[in-house]
């Protein structure tokens, strides 16, 4: 059987870590999960109840390719509530998770062979999706003094696009309005399309996240119900694109996906009105962050950039290991804590970094920190 070079993408290592943790649990061990970038909570109760009603009353067949009109309108209202923006709902495209949005964006914006810039460390699937679409990912090395975010002077000429995330995965750091505006201006100066990953908006601790749409309409913004709305497995997200480009995205969505999952859209619409439950989840992340910022240094992980948002801490462990993959296996085997090696996020410097997720219940985070402290004191 023939095989395409486009299929030769790297594995998503965190998924391999999840499998190793699952095998340990199947063997009877208790594992504390600090590897998974997903909330430990289910979809909001109101979302689940709305879907239960819809399953009794509706067939839940295909929707239109751009998503349920009511959901698109409700998402547009979120931009008024969160950012003070008057957004035309016609610009909102509901997608099968943010992953579907990235596929649409990269296909609509770039020609095969185009070079697309992304910060390192950064979300690994950007790189692999670009490769699978015959595009060339261009890593932009970030620095701790810039809180692991790209800066305009590091963005090279000759890019067709620039992807930026704030809050970022794996660091949790956010861009100020001025910093985000500088990157958007640099992209415009070089003729690069600007793609803003905003899937961790709503999960922030100091200040608020700035949407690229507050600065320019000539951007592609991607968001998801996975993180703040606690709906990872439902696979529903959205994107906002310039009004003149909606039909291009619609044609692609019709052919690539037909439509997002109808059931997930019903639940997502209801989830947007579950503020009390969602804010309670945020309070858990806030407490978990406090515990992590106190407990990780006590355990010996001292080189960290305190996160502004999301639910991750990215640690420089180059003083402890030159092989973060082997180190993560050692932590799982001896401490029973699953963490993610930095190789997923930074192919050049990831041998010396780990990502810790604190999205689970507070009791789990406290137990994991105690286990890490005990492990490191013996090591």
TIROPA-361213 format. One record per residue (C-alpha): residue number from 1; residue in three letters; x, y, z. Coordinates in nm, 2 decimals, m for minus. Layout:
! TIROPA-361213
[NUM,'Ala',[X,Y,Z]];
...
! end
This chain:
! TIROPA-361213
[1,'Unk',[0.00,0.00,0.00]];
[2,'Unk',[0.13,0.35,m0.09]];
[3,'Unk',[0.20,0.59,0.20]];
[4,'Unk',[0.21,0.97,0.18]];
[5,'Unk',[0.49,1.16,0.33]];
[6,'Unk',[0.22,1.40,0.47]];
[7,'Unk',[0.13,1.12,0.70]];
[8,'Unk',[0.47,1.11,0.86]];
[9,'Unk',[0.39,1.33,1.16]];
[10,'Unk',[0.53,1.30,1.50]];
[11,'Unk',[0.33,1.14,1.78]];
[12,'Unk',[0.14,1.35,2.03]];
[13,'Unk',[0.36,1.24,2.33]];
[14,'Unk',[0.10,1.34,2.59]];
[15,'Unk',[m0.13,1.07,2.45]];
[16,'Unk',[0.14,0.81,2.49]];
[17,'Unk',[0.18,0.93,2.85]];
[18,'Unk',[m0.19,0.89,2.90]];
[19,'Unk',[m0.17,0.53,2.77]];
[20,'Unk',[0.12,0.45,3.00]];
[21,'Unk',[m0.08,0.59,3.29]];
[22,'Unk',[m0.39,0.39,3.19]];
[23,'Unk',[m0.18,0.07,3.18]];
[24,'Unk',[m0.05,0.15,3.53]];
[25,'Unk',[m0.41,0.20,3.65]];
[26,'Unk',[m0.52,m0.12,3.48]];
[27,'Unk',[m0.25,m0.30,3.68]];
[28,'Unk',[m0.40,m0.17,4.00]];
[29,'Unk',[m0.19,0.14,4.07]];
[30,'Unk',[m0.34,0.48,4.16]];
[31,'Unk',[m0.20,0.75,3.93]];
[32,'Unk',[m0.24,1.12,3.98]];
[33,'Unk',[m0.29,1.28,3.64]];
[34,'Unk',[m0.09,1.60,3.58]];
[35,'Unk',[m0.04,1.52,3.21]];
[36,'Unk',[m0.38,1.58,3.06]];
[37,'Unk',[m0.49,1.92,2.94]];
[38,'Unk',[m0.85,1.88,3.02]];
[39,'Unk',[m1.08,1.97,3.31]];
[40,'Unk',[m1.17,1.70,3.55]];
[41,'Unk',[m1.53,1.82,3.55]];
[42,'Unk',[m1.80,1.71,3.31]];
[43,'Unk',[m2.00,1.94,3.08]];
[44,'Unk',[m2.22,2.18,3.28]];
[45,'Unk',[m2.54,2.03,3.42]];
[46,'Unk',[m2.75,2.26,3.21]];
[47,'Unk',[m2.58,2.14,2.90]];
[48,'Unk',[m2.63,1.78,2.98]];
[49,'Unk',[m3.00,1.84,3.06]];
[50,'Unk',[m3.06,2.03,2.74]];
[51,'Unk',[m2.91,1.75,2.54]];
[52,'Unk',[m3.13,1.49,2.72]];
[53,'Unk',[m3.44,1.69,2.63]];
[54,'Unk',[m3.33,1.73,2.27]];
[55,'Unk',[m3.26,1.36,2.23]];
[56,'Unk',[m3.62,1.29,2.32]];
[57,'Unk',[m3.77,1.56,2.10]];
[58,'Unk',[m3.54,1.58,1.79]];
[59,'Unk',[m3.37,1.35,1.54]];
[60,'Unk',[m3.04,1.54,1.58]];
[61,'Unk',[m2.94,1.50,1.22]];
[62,'Unk',[m2.72,1.72,1.01]];
[63,'Unk',[m2.71,2.09,1.08]];
[64,'Unk',[m2.60,2.36,0.83]];
[65,'Unk',[m2.23,2.35,0.77]];
[66,'Unk',[m2.16,2.67,0.96]];
[67,'Unk',[m2.34,2.55,1.27]];
[68,'Unk',[m2.67,2.61,1.44]];
[69,'Unk',[m2.78,2.98,1.39]];
[70,'Unk',[m2.88,3.01,1.76]];
[71,'Unk',[m2.53,2.89,1.87]];
[72,'Unk',[m2.36,3.13,1.63]];
[73,'Unk',[m2.57,3.42,1.76]];
[74,'Unk',[m2.49,3.32,2.12]];
[75,'Unk',[m2.12,3.30,2.05]];
[76,'Unk',[m2.14,3.65,1.90]];
[77,'Unk',[m2.31,3.77,2.22]];
[78,'Unk',[m2.02,3.63,2.42]];
[79,'Unk',[m1.78,3.87,2.24]];
[80,'Unk',[m2.00,4.16,2.36]];
[81,'Unk',[m2.01,4.03,2.72]];
[82,'Unk',[m1.64,3.94,2.74]];
[83,'Unk',[m1.47,4.20,2.52]];
[84,'Unk',[m1.73,4.47,2.45]];
[85,'Unk',[m1.74,4.38,2.08]];
[86,'Unk',[m2.03,4.41,1.84]];
[87,'Unk',[m1.97,4.09,1.64]];
[88,'Unk',[m2.17,3.99,1.33]];
[89,'Unk',[m2.29,3.63,1.40]];
[90,'Unk',[m2.24,3.56,1.03]];
[91,'Unk',[m1.86,3.57,1.09]];
[92,'Unk',[m1.89,3.28,1.35]];
[93,'Unk',[m1.82,2.93,1.22]];
[94,'Unk',[m1.89,2.64,1.45]];
[95,'Unk',[m1.64,2.36,1.41]];
[96,'Unk',[m1.56,2.00,1.52]];
[97,'Unk',[m1.34,2.12,1.80]];
[98,'Unk',[m1.06,2.37,1.77]];
[99,'Unk',[m0.88,2.10,1.57]];
[100,'Unk',[m1.14,2.12,1.30]];
[101,'Unk',[m1.10,2.50,1.30]];
[102,'Unk',[m0.72,2.47,1.25]];
[103,'Unk',[m0.78,2.24,0.96]];
[104,'Unk',[m1.02,2.49,0.80]];
[105,'Unk',[m0.80,2.79,0.87]];
[106,'Unk',[m0.48,2.63,0.74]];
[107,'Unk',[m0.65,2.50,0.43]];
[108,'Unk',[m0.83,2.83,0.36]];
[109,'Unk',[m0.52,3.06,0.42]];
[110,'Unk',[m0.22,2.88,0.29]];
[111,'Unk',[m0.08,2.71,m0.03]];
[112,'Unk',[0.12,2.39,m0.01]];
[113,'Unk',[0.48,2.47,0.07]];
[114,'Unk',[0.40,2.79,0.26]];
[115,'Unk',[0.60,2.87,0.57]];
[116,'Unk',[0.40,2.93,0.89]];
[117,'Unk',[0.55,3.06,1.21]];
[118,'Unk',[0.47,2.94,1.56]];
[119,'Unk',[0.62,3.00,1.90]];
[120,'Unk',[0.83,2.74,2.07]];
[121,'Unk',[0.73,2.61,2.32]];
[122,'Unk',[0.38,2.58,2.17]];
[123,'Unk',[0.09,2.34,2.11]];
[124,'Unk',[0.24,2.05,1.92]];
[125,'Unk',[m0.06,1.98,1.69]];
[126,'Unk',[m0.01,2.31,1.51]];
[127,'Unk',[0.32,2.17,1.38]];
[128,'Unk',[0.18,1.83,1.29]];
[129,'Unk',[m0.14,1.96,1.12]];
[130,'Unk',[0.08,2.20,0.91]];
[131,'Unk',[0.30,1.91,0.81]];
[132,'Unk',[0.00,1.69,0.71]];
[133,'Unk',[m0.12,1.98,0.49]];
[134,'Unk',[0.22,2.00,0.31]];
[135,'Unk',[0.30,2.33,0.49]];
[136,'Unk',[0.63,2.41,0.66]];
[137,'Unk',[0.62,2.50,1.03]];
[138,'Unk',[0.88,2.75,1.13]];
[139,'Unk',[0.96,2.75,1.50]];
[140,'Unk',[1.02,3.08,1.67]];
[141,'Unk',[1.23,3.04,1.98]];
[142,'Unk',[1.08,3.23,2.28]];
[143,'Unk',[1.26,3.35,2.59]];
[144,'Unk',[1.18,3.34,2.96]];
[145,'Unk',[1.23,3.72,2.98]];
[146,'Unk',[0.93,3.74,2.73]];
[147,'Unk',[0.74,3.49,2.94]];
[148,'Unk',[0.78,3.23,2.66]];
[149,'Unk',[0.58,3.43,2.41]];
[150,'Unk',[0.70,3.54,2.07]];
[151,'Unk',[0.80,3.91,2.02]];
[152,'Unk',[0.78,4.10,1.68]];
[153,'Unk',[1.15,4.13,1.63]];
[154,'Unk',[1.18,3.75,1.64]];
[155,'Unk',[0.92,3.70,1.36]];
[156,'Unk',[1.11,3.64,1.04]];
[157,'Unk',[1.03,3.77,0.69]];
[158,'Unk',[0.89,3.53,0.44]];
[159,'Unk',[0.61,3.37,0.65]];
[160,'Unk',[0.26,3.31,0.50]];
[161,'Unk',[0.12,3.30,0.85]];
[162,'Unk',[0.18,3.34,1.22]];
[163,'Unk',[0.00,3.14,1.50]];
[164,'Unk',[m0.01,3.29,1.85]];
[165,'Unk',[m0.18,3.16,2.16]];
[166,'Unk',[m0.27,3.36,2.47]];
[167,'Unk',[m0.31,3.21,2.73]];
[168,'Unk',[m0.05,2.97,2.59]];
[169,'Unk',[m0.01,2.60,2.61]];
[170,'Unk',[0.22,2.48,2.77]];
[171,'Unk',[0.32,2.80,2.96]];
[172,'Unk',[m0.02,2.95,3.06]];
[173,'Unk',[0.13,3.30,2.99]];
[174,'Unk',[m0.07,3.58,2.83]];
[175,'Unk',[0.01,3.86,2.59]];
[176,'Unk',[m0.08,4.21,2.69]];
[177,'Unk',[m0.28,4.43,2.45]];
[178,'Unk',[0.04,4.60,2.35]];
[179,'Unk',[0.23,4.28,2.29]];
[180,'Unk',[m0.06,4.12,2.09]];
[181,'Unk',[m0.10,4.44,1.88]];
[182,'Unk',[0.27,4.43,1.81]];
[183,'Unk',[0.26,4.08,1.67]];
[184,'Unk',[m0.05,4.15,1.46]];
[185,'Unk',[0.13,4.46,1.32]];
[186,'Unk',[0.44,4.25,1.24]];
[187,'Unk',[0.23,3.99,1.06]];
[188,'Unk',[0.06,4.27,0.86]];
[189,'Unk',[0.39,4.43,0.78]];
[190,'Unk',[0.53,4.10,0.63]];
[191,'Unk',[0.20,3.99,0.46]];
[192,'Unk',[0.14,3.70,0.69]];
[193,'Unk',[m0.21,3.58,0.80]];
[194,'Unk',[m0.26,3.61,1.17]];
[195,'Unk',[m0.42,3.31,1.35]];
[196,'Unk',[m0.51,3.37,1.72]];
[197,'Unk',[m0.56,3.06,1.94]];
[198,'Unk',[m0.79,3.18,2.22]];
[199,'Unk',[m0.92,2.84,2.35]];
[200,'Unk',[m0.81,2.92,2.71]];
[201,'Unk',[m1.00,3.24,2.73]];
[202,'Unk',[m1.21,3.25,3.04]];
[203,'Unk',[m0.95,3.07,3.24]];
[204,'Unk',[m0.73,3.36,3.37]];
[205,'Unk',[m0.61,3.47,3.71]];
[206,'Unk',[m0.46,3.82,3.68]];
[207,'Unk',[m0.62,4.06,3.44]];
[208,'Unk',[m0.82,3.93,3.14]];
[209,'Unk',[m0.72,3.78,2.81]];
[210,'Unk',[m0.73,4.01,2.51]];
[211,'Unk',[m0.89,3.89,2.19]];
[212,'Unk',[m0.72,3.96,1.86]];
[213,'Unk',[m1.06,4.09,1.74]];
[214,'Unk',[m1.02,4.38,1.98]];
[215,'Unk',[m0.73,4.50,1.77]];
[216,'Unk',[m0.81,4.40,1.41]];
[217,'Unk',[m1.09,4.24,1.21]];
[218,'Unk',[m0.83,4.11,0.96]];
[219,'Unk',[m0.74,3.80,1.17]];
[220,'Unk',[m0.86,3.45,1.22]];
[221,'Unk',[m0.96,3.37,1.58]];
[222,'Unk',[m1.01,3.01,1.70]];
[223,'Unk',[m1.18,2.91,2.02]];
[224,'Unk',[m1.34,2.60,2.17]];
[225,'Unk',[m1.59,2.47,2.43]];
[226,'Unk',[m1.32,2.22,2.55]];
[227,'Unk',[m1.15,2.42,2.83]];
[228,'Unk',[m1.35,2.70,3.00]];
[229,'Unk',[m1.68,2.52,2.92]];
[230,'Unk',[m1.54,2.18,3.03]];
[231,'Unk',[m1.64,1.99,2.71]];
[232,'Unk',[m1.33,1.83,2.57]];
[233,'Unk',[m1.48,1.51,2.45]];
[234,'Unk',[m1.78,1.67,2.29]];
[235,'Unk',[m1.56,1.80,2.01]];
[236,'Unk',[m1.71,2.14,1.94]];
[237,'Unk',[m1.54,2.47,1.88]];
[238,'Unk',[m1.57,2.78,1.67]];
[239,'Unk',[m1.38,3.04,1.47]];
[240,'Unk',[m1.43,3.40,1.37]];
[241,'Unk',[m1.31,3.50,1.02]];
[242,'Unk',[m1.34,3.82,0.82]];
[243,'Unk',[m1.68,3.87,0.67]];
[244,'Unk',[m1.57,3.85,0.31]];
[245,'Unk',[m1.41,3.51,0.37]];
[246,'Unk',[m1.70,3.33,0.53]];
[247,'Unk',[m1.82,3.16,0.21]];
[248,'Unk',[m1.47,3.02,0.14]];
[249,'Unk',[m1.47,2.85,0.49]];
[250,'Unk',[m1.83,2.74,0.44]];
[251,'Unk',[m1.74,2.55,0.12]];
[252,'Unk',[m1.45,2.38,0.29]];
[253,'Unk',[m1.66,2.29,0.60]];
[254,'Unk',[m1.93,2.14,0.38]];
[255,'Unk',[m1.69,1.91,0.21]];
[256,'Unk',[m1.45,1.83,0.50]];
[257,'Unk',[m1.70,1.78,0.79]];
[258,'Unk',[m2.06,1.83,0.65]];
[259,'Unk',[m2.13,1.99,0.99]];
[260,'Unk',[m2.02,1.99,1.35]];
[261,'Unk',[m2.19,1.72,1.57]];
[262,'Unk',[m2.55,1.83,1.63]];
[263,'Unk',[m2.57,1.69,1.98]];
[264,'Unk',[m2.26,1.88,2.09]];
[265,'Unk',[m2.39,2.20,1.95]];
[266,'Unk',[m2.71,2.16,2.15]];
[267,'Unk',[m2.51,2.11,2.47]];
[268,'Unk',[m2.27,2.39,2.39]];
[269,'Unk',[m2.55,2.64,2.34]];
[270,'Unk',[m2.69,2.56,2.69]];
[271,'Unk',[m2.34,2.55,2.84]];
[272,'Unk',[m2.29,2.92,2.76]];
[273,'Unk',[m2.56,3.01,3.02]];
[274,'Unk',[m2.41,2.80,3.30]];
[275,'Unk',[m2.20,3.08,3.45]];
[276,'Unk',[m2.23,2.98,3.82]];
[277,'Unk',[m2.10,2.63,3.75]];
[278,'Unk',[m1.82,2.75,3.52]];
[279,'Unk',[m1.70,3.01,3.76]];
[280,'Unk',[m1.69,2.74,4.03]];
[281,'Unk',[m1.46,2.54,3.81]];
[282,'Unk',[m1.24,2.85,3.77]];
[283,'Unk',[m1.23,2.88,4.15]];
[284,'Unk',[m1.09,2.53,4.16]];
[285,'Unk',[m0.82,2.61,3.91]];
[286,'Unk',[m0.73,2.92,4.10]];
[287,'Unk',[m0.68,2.72,4.42]];
[288,'Unk',[m0.49,2.45,4.23]];
[289,'Unk',[m0.26,2.72,4.08]];
[290,'Unk',[m0.18,2.85,4.43]];
[291,'Unk',[m0.09,2.50,4.55]];
[292,'Unk',[0.13,2.44,4.24]];
[293,'Unk',[0.32,2.76,4.27]];
[294,'Unk',[0.39,2.68,4.63]];
[295,'Unk',[0.44,2.30,4.60]];
[296,'Unk',[0.65,2.26,4.29]];
[297,'Unk',[0.94,2.47,4.41]];
[298,'Unk',[0.93,2.29,4.74]];
[299,'Unk',[0.96,1.96,4.55]];
[300,'Unk',[1.26,2.09,4.36]];
[301,'Unk',[1.10,2.24,4.04]];
[302,'Unk',[1.21,2.60,4.08]];
[303,'Unk',[1.25,2.72,3.72]];
[304,'Unk',[0.89,2.81,3.62]];
[305,'Unk',[0.71,3.11,3.47]];
[306,'Unk',[0.39,3.17,3.68]];
[307,'Unk',[0.09,3.12,3.45]];
[308,'Unk',[m0.16,3.40,3.39]];
[309,'Unk',[m0.42,3.16,3.25]];
[310,'Unk',[m0.50,2.81,3.14]];
[311,'Unk',[m0.41,2.53,3.38]];
[312,'Unk',[m0.05,2.45,3.32]];
[313,'Unk',[0.29,2.52,3.46]];
[314,'Unk',[0.59,2.47,3.23]];
[315,'Unk',[0.91,2.39,3.42]];
[316,'Unk',[1.27,2.41,3.31]];
[317,'Unk',[1.42,2.09,3.45]];
[318,'Unk',[1.75,2.10,3.26]];
[319,'Unk',[1.93,2.11,3.60]];
[320,'Unk',[1.77,1.78,3.68]];
[321,'Unk',[1.78,1.58,3.35]];
[322,'Unk',[1.89,1.59,2.98]];
[323,'Unk',[1.60,1.35,2.89]];
[324,'Unk',[1.26,1.48,2.98]];
[325,'Unk',[1.09,1.17,2.83]];
[326,'Unk',[1.29,0.93,3.05]];
[327,'Unk',[1.24,1.17,3.35]];
[328,'Unk',[0.86,1.17,3.30]];
[329,'Unk',[0.87,0.79,3.29]];
[330,'Unk',[1.07,0.78,3.61]];
[331,'Unk',[0.82,1.01,3.78]];
[332,'Unk',[0.53,0.79,3.67]];
[333,'Unk',[0.70,0.47,3.77]];
[334,'Unk',[0.83,0.58,4.11]];
[335,'Unk',[0.59,0.85,4.21]];
[336,'Unk',[0.27,0.75,4.04]];
[337,'Unk',[0.23,1.10,3.89]];
[338,'Unk',[0.18,1.14,3.51]];
[339,'Unk',[0.35,1.45,3.37]];
[340,'Unk',[0.42,1.56,3.01]];
[341,'Unk',[0.78,1.58,2.87]];
[342,'Unk',[0.85,1.91,2.69]];
[343,'Unk',[0.94,1.74,2.37]];
[344,'Unk',[0.58,1.77,2.27]];
[345,'Unk',[0.60,2.15,2.28]];
[346,'Unk',[0.96,2.23,2.18]];
[347,'Unk',[1.15,1.99,1.96]];
[348,'Unk',[1.48,2.18,2.02]];
[349,'Unk',[1.47,2.25,2.40]];
[350,'Unk',[1.21,2.01,2.52]];
[351,'Unk',[1.46,1.76,2.65]];
[352,'Unk',[1.50,1.99,2.95]];
[353,'Unk',[1.14,2.08,3.03]];
[354,'Unk',[0.82,1.93,3.17]];
[355,'Unk',[0.45,2.04,3.17]];
[356,'Unk',[0.24,2.00,3.48]];
[357,'Unk',[m0.14,2.03,3.44]];
[358,'Unk',[m0.35,2.13,3.74]];
[359,'Unk',[m0.69,2.09,3.58]];
[360,'Unk',[m0.81,1.81,3.81]];
[361,'Unk',[m0.97,1.81,4.15]];
[362,'Unk',[m0.78,2.00,4.42]];
[363,'Unk',[m0.74,1.69,4.64]];
[364,'Unk',[m0.57,1.52,4.34]];
[365,'Unk',[m0.33,1.82,4.29]];
[366,'Unk',[m0.24,1.82,4.66]];
[367,'Unk',[m0.17,1.45,4.66]];
[368,'Unk',[0.03,1.48,4.34]];
[369,'Unk',[0.25,1.75,4.49]];
[370,'Unk',[0.31,1.54,4.80]];
[371,'Unk',[0.41,1.25,4.58]];
[372,'Unk',[0.65,1.47,4.38]];
[373,'Unk',[0.80,1.61,4.70]];
[374,'Unk',[0.86,1.25,4.83]];
[375,'Unk',[1.00,1.13,4.50]];
[376,'Unk',[1.24,1.42,4.46]];
[377,'Unk',[1.36,1.40,4.82]];
[378,'Unk',[1.46,1.03,4.75]];
[379,'Unk',[1.61,1.09,4.41]];
! end
